[in-house]
Amino acid sequence: MLTLSDISPRSTAWVTPQMLVLALVMLSAPLWLGPVGLYQYLGIEIAIWMVYALGFNLLFGYTGLHSFGHGAYLGVGGYAFGLFQHHVGTSLVGGLAAAILASALAGMIVAAAVSHRRGIYFALLTIAFGQVFWFSAIKLHWLTGGEDGLLNIPRPALDLGVVQVTLSDNLSFYYFTVAVLGLCVVALWRIVNSPFGRILQAIRQNEMRASFIGYEVWRFKFAAFVLSAMFAGLAGGLFAMAQESAYPDVMSLHQSGLIVMMVLVGGGLVSFWGPVLGVVLYFVARDVLGALTETWLLWYGLMFVAMVMFRPEGLAGVLHRLRRRPPSAAQTRPVTSGGA
């Protein structure tokens, strides 16, 4: 099976061709989403979940840590954004900062308990903590609104100093979300191609060997977990803005499992761009297959099973193999002139 080292080159560039392609597709999406039968809000969902998936893959794909309760930090970010707007003040920057900080704090609490664990014990603890956050969001009705959720969360305007850009309509909010996605992509690209990112990959390949050569592995696992939670919190804040509400459902085990499926199907274990492909495939499958049958999730699940069994490297790995496929004999046969 391919690995991240096989596909993701070591790069010192801040901007890559893949980033430019992603920017072109996302910036032009409002022009072609409608004509192909999709809708504007789908672009907002995809952009937000790309932020979430790329941050999750820092932990899952690059560090090799299986967090199956990661929806907790998406939900914490959403609630923190909403509570800031209701009880502190209507502020875009303040709300998103609150979402990131609250998720970082939640991530620190969990990371302190799980960063010394490995394998199945690490995974089970992340599930347990995720369920604690989900259950708390339901029961703390006075704070979170319980099962009804936190409603009437405003979309604050983007204050650029000399001018304020309203984000109340979906088009302007979409472009704001794409701008945040671009910043996250650049930041994560620099992280995974830094010495810190190399150590995370060393931990994924052999945690014990990494500790033997002198790295305090638990500290790097702790840092990766908190960073991943912060990106999830940012995505949660954006999601609360998009829905103008925050619900405990995003913290459930089911929702936490979806992000794992997206990253695996897209090829996050072998490519930085795998989560992007996985998110697009999931949401397009949800809307296209969902228009054809109510059992669309069954077919998506069967596709996931087939991908894991026969192409565990995911879409990114498949595309990489196709691009590197050696030319056929007919293509490599030398051309000879005819005639006697």
Residue pairs with C-beta under 8 A, 6 or more apart in sequence:
1 270
1 312
1 313
1 317
2 270
2 313
2 317
2 320
2 321
3 205
3 269
3 270
4 61
4 62
4 201
4 204
4 269
4 270
4 271
4 272
5 201
6 270
6 320
7 270
7 271
7 316
7 317
7 320
8 192
8 271
8 272
10 193
11 189
11 193
12 193
14 186
14 189
14 190
15 186
16 189
18 273
19 182
19 185
19 186
19 189
22 185
22 273
22 276
23 178
23 182
26 43
26 47
26 178
26 181
27 175
27 178
29 43
29 174
30 40
30 43
30 171
30 174
33 39
33 40
33 42
33 43
34 40
38 284
38 287
40 170
40 171
40 174
41 170
41 242
42 283
42 287
43 174
44 170
44 173
44 174
44 177
44 242
45 242
45 283
46 279
46 280
46 283
47 174
47 177
47 178
47 180
47 181
48 177
48 235
48 238
48 239
48 242
49 235
49 259
49 262
49 279
49 282
49 283
50 181
50 275
50 276
50 279
51 180
51 181
51 184
51 231
51 234
51 235
51 238
52 74
52 231
52 232
52 235
52 236
52 259
53 259
53 262
53 263
53 266
53 268
53 275
53 276
53 278
53 279
54 184
54 185
54 188
54 231
54 272
54 275
54 276
55 184
55 188
55 227
55 228
55 230
55 231
55 232
55 234
55 235
56 67
56 70
56 228
56 231
56 232
56 259
56 263
56 268
56 275
57 263
57 268
57 272
57 274
57 275
58 188
58 191
58 192
58 200
58 224
58 227
58 228
58 231
59 65
59 67
59 70
59 224
59 225
59 227
59 228
60 66
60 67
60 260
60 263
60 268
60 269
61 204
61 263
61 268
61 269
61 270
61 274
61 275
62 192
62 197
62 200
62 201
62 204
62 224
63 200
63 201
63 203
63 204
63 220
63 221
63 224
64 203
64 204
64 205
64 207
65 122
65 221
65 224
65 225
66 122
66 123
66 126
66 260
67 122
67 123
67 126
67 225
67 228
68 123
68 126
68 127
68 130
68 253
68 256
68 257
68 260
69 126
69 127
69 128
69 129
69 130
69 131
69 133
69 253
69 256
70 126
70 130
70 228
70 229
70 232
70 256
70 259
70 260
71 130
71 134
71 250
71 251
71 252
71 253
71 255
71 256
71 259
72 106
72 110
72 129
72 130
72 132
72 133
72 134
72 251
72 256
73 103
73 106
73 107
73 228
73 229
73 232
73 233
73 236
74 232
74 233
74 235
74 236
74 239
74 250
74 251
74 255
75 133
75 134
75 137
75 236
75 246
75 247
75 248
75 250
75 251
76 99
76 102
76 103
76 106
76 133
76 233
76 236
76 251
77 99
77 100
77 102
77 103
77 232
77 233
77 234
77 235
77 236
77 237
77 239
77 240
78 99
78 150
78 236
78 237
78 239
78 240
78 246
78 247
78 250
79 102
79 137
79 143
79 144
79 150
79 236
79 240
79 246
80 95
80 98
80 99
80 101
80 102
80 103
80 233
80 236
80 237
81 95
81 96
81 98
81 99
81 153
81 236
81 237
81 240
81 241
81 246
82 150
82 153
82 240
82 245
82 246
83 98
83 143
83 150
84 91
84 94
84 95
84 98
84 99
85 91
85 95
85 153
85 154
85 156
86 150
86 153
88 94
88 98
90 154
90 156
91 156
92 156
92 157
92 158
92 159
92 167
93 159
95 156
95 237
95 241
96 234
96 237
96 238
98 237
99 233
99 234
99 236
99 237
99 240
100 230
100 233
100 234
100 237
101 233
102 233
103 229
103 230
103 232
103 233
103 234
103 236
104 226
104 229
104 230
104 233
106 133
106 229
106 233
107 225
107 226
107 228
107 229
107 230
108 222
108 226
110 125
110 126
110 129
110 225
110 229
111 221
111 222
111 225
111 226
111 229
112 222
113 125
113 129
114 122
114 125
114 126
114 129
114 225
115 218
115 219
115 221
115 222
115 225
116 218
117 125
118 207
127 253
127 256
130 251
130 253
130 256
131 253
133 251
134 248
134 251
134 252
134 253
136 144
137 144
137 248
137 251
138 144
138 146
138 147
138 248
139 146
140 146
144 150
144 246
144 248
145 151
146 248
147 248
149 245
149 246
149 247
149 248
150 240
150 245
150 246
150 247
151 244
151 245
152 244
152 245
153 240
153 241
153 243
153 244
153 245
153 246
154 244
155 167
155 168
155 173
155 241
155 244
156 167
157 164
157 165
157 166
157 167
158 164
158 165
158 166
158 167
158 176
165 172
165 176
166 172
167 173
167 176
167 241
173 241
173 242
177 238
177 242
180 234
180 238
184 231
184 234
188 231
188 272
189 272
191 197
191 227
192 200
192 201
192 272
196 220
196 223
199 210
199 215
199 220
200 220
200 224
202 209
202 210
202 215
203 210
203 215
203 217
203 220
203 221
207 217
210 217
211 217
236 246
236 250
239 246
239 250
240 246
249 255
258 282
261 278
261 282
261 304
262 275
262 278
262 279
262 281
262 282
263 269
263 274
263 275
263 278
264 278
264 304
264 307
264 308
264 314
265 277
265 278
265 281
265 282
265 303
265 304
265 307
265 314
265 315
266 273
266 274
266 275
266 276
266 277
266 278
266 279
266 280
266 281
266 314
266 315
266 316
267 273
267 274
267 277
267 278
267 313
267 314
267 315
267 316
267 317
267 318
267 319
268 274
268 275
268 278
268 314
268 316
269 312
269 313
269 314
270 313
270 314
270 316
270 317
270 320
271 314
271 316
271 317
271 320
273 316
274 314
274 315
274 316
274 317
277 314
277 315
277 316
278 314
278 315
281 315
282 300
285 296
285 299
285 300
285 303
286 296
286 300
289 296
289 299
289 300
290 296
293 299
307 314
307 315
311 317
311 318
313 320
313 321
